[in-house]
């Protein structure tokens, strides 16, 4: 399964995976408007990959098959203050 990966010029660390180059027909118009003009990153053969850097490959394959695209969002920001408070409580 080949897919094409685009990055968003508007949203940091946000990527859109589609099945064919420059074919965004399966992507909702509202999502494309928010995403901005997609910028080509790479082509990937998912059949030869066992994992992806920041996405669950099984979920990517399923979403591409079911809806024709996959949207990869950035990881949530780490709450360092919360982690610090929890580490202090664990020491008590």
ABEGO torsion letter per residue (X at the ends): XBBBBBBBAABBGBBBBBABBGBAAABBAAAAAAAEBBBBABBBBAAABABBAABBAAAAAAAAAAAGBBBBBBBBBBBAAAAAAAAAAAAX
